[in-house]
Amino acid sequence: MLTQQQREFVEEQLVAVVSLHGSPRATIAAVMGGLASKLPDGLVPEVLVTRAVDICIADAYGSTPPALVMLLGLIKHIAGIADIVAAIGTVPLATGATPNDPFSALILDNKLPFLDRQPARAFLRALTQPMPMQPVVVVSGNQKSGKSYTSEFVDHLCRNLPGIQHCRIEVTHDQGASVGPAELARDLVTQLGGNPWQGPPQNTNLDRWAQELANWVLAEAKQSGVRWWFVLDGFNKKELRSDTSLLIVKLAKGLTTGYARLWHRLILLDFDRTVLPLQPGTIAAESTAGIPASAVAAGIAEVVKASGKAVDEKRILDKLMDGLPDPVVDLPELGSRFRDLITVIAP
């Protein structure tokens, strides 16, 4: 709903205005309606404003007018705000256009398909809340069931949700043994923009060392000032070392408590959720399944609509599904066929 530049401008202006009031939270809550209940107490104005904007963006167009438009009413007298309000609120609602929702996309902005997967969409949307009940998402499933496609979807979301970036570490087949806790922590810190060689020295107490490594990663994430979604892909039972598993457990615990829970999230792909000693209510778990033909048809319709061409969607569906069962379980093959379709119809 906002570009990164717009968001920084909006938050700066909101902080300046609400800081003049005796109760900044009450000032913001007064314009947020029922969403105000999601706004934590006791936050300094800078964090309070950031959380308020997060809540409004997550609600998107769930309110009329959009919650973000109501929030920007606090600074409507400032030059430039009226144009932002018109772009995100008045124009779409007045013309009847449906605003783009990155969570609903069937064809991602990099032209890869992401079909069906409604549980994953809901779980990931919930991660945009200031303090989600389930800050850890675990995606499991059979081979070729589309688990790693979730990374592409997360990448798509981060390109379309200002203020959020993802930090992705992938372990490919038969490489798990080479990724110990120190290697994983250094890889994470490198992507966070930190110095990978400033981590804590190895401790003979493995449990304590894993905790120190997790603390280092989270401290670097905080220092960056970015909301990070950590994505660990391929750390399954076959590839995951026991000492690396301990680091992931410590990292998951750190992301469900304290300051980190306000800012960062953890997404585990092809991971055994039973390894995590967390309360069940803090983990959102999806087991990937086959894609039904009806979802394939919906994806074809979106490609055709984007192309503006008049084509026989039923004929395309029959060709895409040729030799594949309903539901489709070989997601790489379906993805390859879809990419060919997009290249031909909507390049």
Helices and strands as residue ranges (DSSP letters): H 4-18, H 24-32, G 33-38, H 45-59, H 67-72, G 73-75, H 81-85, I 86-90, H 91-95, G 102-104, H 118-126, E 136-140, H 149-160, E 164-170, G 176-178, H 181-192, H 206-224, E 227-233, H 242-254, H 258-263, E 265-269, G 273-275, G 280-282, E 283-287, H 293-307, H 313-320, H 331-345
